[in-house]
Structures are given as C-alpha cells and as structure tokens.
C-alpha cells in the first residue's frame, strides 16, 4: 500500500519495481497515479466518483462513507485568544492553512475580493517561508488590499495547531488542489470549510 502517491518524498520507483502482487494507492494522494503498476485506489463516492472511473488507471475501491481515517480521540483543549494569536479581536477571520503551492492566482484574487467585500475581515495564512509571505503581501497590494489584512501564523506542532483553529470563522479552501488532512483538521476543530468540488 503506497501512502504517498504524487507527493513530496514519495518513493514511487519502489512501486514501479512491483515488490507485491497487488499494489494499492491510499490516503496520502487521493488521485490517480496514472501508472500501470498500481492496481487499486481506495476512495469514496465523493473523492473518487464512480462516474469518473475511466479517468483513473487504478480500479476504484469505494469506502461506504469517507475513505479518510482520522483519530477520533484527539483532544483539542482550549483555544488561545485571538490576541495571543496575533489576530484582531473583532472582525471576521477567514483562514487557509493549506500548503503554499496550492494557492493559485485566481483563488487568491477571489479571496482578495472577499476581503474587500467584508469590512474589517482578515485572511489568516501559514507562514511557510519569507518569500511566500513577501509575495502574497505584494500581490494583495496589487489587488487593492492592504497587506496588513493578511496575517501569517507560524507552523506549529499538530496539537497546538488544532487548538488555534477555533479562533477563525471560516476556512477558505484552495482550488483545483483542495485541502486534504488540513480540511479534516479544521472540521475536527469545529471550523467550517468552504470548498469547491471539481472533476
């Protein structure tokens, strides 16, 4: 069972050597590998719609509810205050904690239009690296949004990250590469997620 698919640090070459008679793509990358050496892909009716089975090189194995397993025993604890997190105490907090490479220009433009339409709102993002932060602040300015309305949070250990999620009001998903574990973490913390389904 390959848990990485087309993601960083994947070891697809091992799967290409066919070390097992049956090979499965599961969890880490819920899309087709497009390879003849992966036999099955574990999904569900939403993530891997049966009507689109012809787009997968693998045979689809559909779980009855969600294909993504999660730990139901994770404790959240009390969320830090907005002030402690560097967020305004008043105003709507949109957030997106997806990986930086998932933020496409069209999606970012849509987010900037949302900020313009909601006075006092901010967009809370993860501070992946200085270039990312600098570039998004620059792009916000080009779209008529004060870069001070973008708030960058440090990457934290999972338990601390889960606790802070409750300080946001709405998680804005990326497209066409949506949130995965990031969305389930947000939902686990009680943070609604707004996403777009695609094919």
C-alpha positions as CSV (number, residue, x, y, z in Angstrom):
1,X,0.0,0.0,0.0
2,X,1.5,3.3,-1.1
3,X,0.6,6.1,1.2
4,X,2.4,9.0,-0.7
5,X,1.3,9.0,-4.3
6,X,2.5,12.1,-6.2
7,X,3.6,13.9,-3.0
8,X,6.9,15.1,-1.6
9,X,9.3,12.3,-0.6
10,X,7.3,9.7,-2.4
11,X,9.2,6.5,-3.4
12,X,7.2,5.7,-6.5
13,X,10.2,3.9,-8.0
14,X,9.8,1.1,-5.5
15,X,6.2,0.6,-6.6
16,X,7.3,0.6,-10.2
17,X,9.5,-2.4,-9.5
18,X,6.3,-4.3,-8.3
19,X,7.5,-5.6,-5.0
20,X,4.0,-7.0,-4.3
21,X,1.5,-8.9,-6.5
22,X,-1.3,-6.3,-5.6
23,X,-0.4,-2.7,-5.1
24,X,-2.7,0.0,-3.8
25,X,-2.7,3.8,-3.7
26,X,-4.3,5.0,-0.4
27,X,-4.7,8.1,1.8
28,X,-1.8,10.5,1.1
29,X,-2.8,11.3,-2.5
30,X,-6.4,10.7,-3.4
31,X,-5.9,10.9,-7.2
32,X,-4.8,8.6,-9.9
33,X,-1.1,7.7,-10.2
34,X,-1.6,7.2,-13.9
35,X,0.6,4.2,-13.8
36,X,0.1,0.5,-14.7
37,X,1.9,-0.7,-11.6
38,X,-0.8,0.5,-9.1
39,X,-3.8,-1.9,-9.2
40,X,-6.3,-0.2,-6.9
41,X,-7.1,3.2,-5.4
42,X,-9.0,3.4,-2.2
43,X,-11.5,6.3,-2.2
44,X,-15.2,7.1,-1.7
45,X,-18.1,8.2,-3.8
46,X,-17.2,11.9,-3.4
47,X,-13.4,11.9,-3.7
48,X,-13.3,9.3,-6.4
49,X,-16.7,9.4,-8.2
50,X,-17.7,6.1,-9.8
51,X,-18.9,8.1,-12.9
52,X,-15.3,9.2,-13.5
53,X,-13.7,5.7,-13.0
54,X,-12.4,5.9,-16.6
55,X,-10.1,8.8,-15.6
56,X,-8.2,6.5,-13.2
57,X,-5.6,4.0,-14.2
58,X,-6.4,2.1,-11.0
59,X,-9.6,0.2,-10.2
60,X,-11.6,2.1,-7.6
61,X,-12.3,0.6,-4.2
62,X,-15.0,2.8,-2.6
63,X,-15.4,3.0,1.2
64,X,-19.1,3.3,2.3
65,X,-18.6,6.8,3.9
66,X,-15.3,8.6,3.9
67,X,-12.1,7.0,2.8
68,X,-10.0,9.2,5.1
69,X,-9.3,7.7,8.5
70,X,-8.9,10.1,11.4
71,X,-8.1,9.8,15.1
72,X,-11.4,10.4,17.0
73,X,-9.6,10.7,20.3
74,X,-7.5,13.8,19.5
75,X,-8.0,16.3,22.3
76,X,-8.4,19.9,21.3
77,X,-8.0,21.8,24.6
78,X,-8.8,25.4,25.0
79,X,-8.1,27.7,22.0
80,X,-5.7,30.7,22.6
81,X,-7.3,34.1,22.4
82,X,-7.3,35.9,19.1
83,X,-4.9,38.5,20.7
84,X,-2.5,35.7,21.7
85,X,-2.6,34.5,18.0
86,X,-2.0,38.0,16.6
87,X,-5.5,38.2,15.2
88,X,-7.9,41.2,15.6
89,X,-10.3,40.7,18.5
90,X,-13.2,41.9,16.3
91,X,-13.9,41.2,12.6
92,X,-14.3,38.1,10.5
93,X,-11.3,35.8,10.3
94,X,-11.0,33.9,7.0
95,X,-8.2,31.4,7.0
96,X,-6.4,28.9,4.8
97,X,-3.7,26.7,6.2
98,X,-3.1,24.7,3.0
99,X,0.4,24.3,1.6
100,X,1.7,27.5,-0.1
101,X,1.9,25.8,-3.5
102,X,-1.9,25.1,-3.5
103,X,-2.7,28.9,-3.6
104,X,-3.3,29.7,-7.3
105,X,-3.5,33.3,-8.6
106,X,-7.3,33.0,-9.4
107,X,-8.1,31.7,-6.0
108,X,-6.0,34.4,-4.3
109,X,-7.8,37.1,-6.4
110,X,-11.1,35.7,-5.3
111,X,-10.0,35.9,-1.7
112,X,-9.0,39.5,-2.1
113,X,-12.4,40.3,-3.5
114,X,-13.9,38.7,-0.4
115,X,-11.8,40.8,1.9
116,X,-12.8,43.9,0.0
117,X,-16.5,42.9,0.4
118,X,-16.2,42.2,4.1
119,X,-15.0,45.3,6.0
120,X,-12.7,44.5,9.0
121,X,-12.0,41.0,7.8
122,X,-8.6,39.4,7.6
123,X,-7.1,36.4,5.9
124,X,-5.0,34.1,8.2
125,X,-2.4,32.0,6.5
126,X,0.5,29.9,7.4
127,X,3.9,31.5,7.2
128,X,5.6,28.9,5.0
129,X,8.7,31.0,4.2
130,X,9.7,34.6,3.9
131,X,9.4,34.7,0.1
132,X,5.8,33.3,0.3
133,X,4.8,36.0,2.8
134,X,6.5,38.8,0.9
135,X,5.0,37.7,-2.4
136,X,1.4,37.4,-1.1
137,X,1.6,40.8,0.6
138,X,2.8,42.3,-2.7
139,X,0.0,40.5,-4.6
140,X,-2.6,41.7,-2.1
141,X,-1.5,45.3,-2.7
142,X,-1.7,44.8,-6.5
143,X,-5.3,43.7,-5.9
144,X,-6.2,46.8,-3.8
145,X,-6.0,45.1,-0.4
146,X,-3.8,46.4,2.5
147,X,-1.2,43.7,3.2
148,X,-1.9,44.2,6.9
149,X,-5.1,42.3,6.4
150,X,-3.0,39.2,5.7
151,X,-1.9,37.6,9.0
152,X,0.7,34.9,8.9
153,X,0.8,32.2,11.6
154,X,3.9,30.1,12.4
155,X,3.9,26.4,11.6
156,X,3.2,24.7,14.9
157,X,3.1,21.1,16.3
158,X,-0.3,19.5,15.4
159,X,-1.8,19.7,18.9
160,X,-1.1,23.5,19.1
161,X,-2.3,24.0,15.5
162,X,-5.6,22.2,16.2
163,X,-6.2,24.4,19.3
164,X,-5.8,27.6,17.4
165,X,-8.2,26.7,14.5
166,X,-11.2,27.7,16.6
167,X,-10.1,31.3,16.5
168,X,-11.0,31.5,12.8
169,X,-14.6,31.9,11.4
170,X,-14.3,30.2,8.0
171,X,-11.7,28.1,6.3
172,X,-11.4,29.0,2.6
173,X,-10.2,26.1,0.5
174,X,-7.9,26.2,-2.5
175,X,-8.7,25.0,-5.9
176,X,-8.1,22.9,-8.0
177,X,-5.8,21.2,-5.5
178,X,-8.0,21.2,-2.4
179,X,-7.3,20.7,1.3
180,X,-7.0,17.1,2.5
181,X,-5.8,16.5,6.1
182,X,-5.9,20.3,6.5
183,X,-9.7,20.3,5.9
184,X,-10.3,17.4,8.2
185,X,-8.3,19.1,10.9
186,X,-10.4,22.3,10.5
187,X,-13.6,20.3,10.7
188,X,-12.4,18.4,13.7
189,X,-11.8,21.7,15.5
190,X,-15.3,22.9,14.6
191,X,-14.2,25.3,11.9
192,X,-16.5,25.3,8.8
193,X,-14.7,24.7,5.4
194,X,-15.9,26.4,2.2
195,X,-14.6,24.4,-0.8
196,X,-15.3,23.9,-4.5
197,X,-15.8,20.4,-5.9
198,X,-14.3,19.6,-9.2
199,X,-13.8,16.8,-11.6
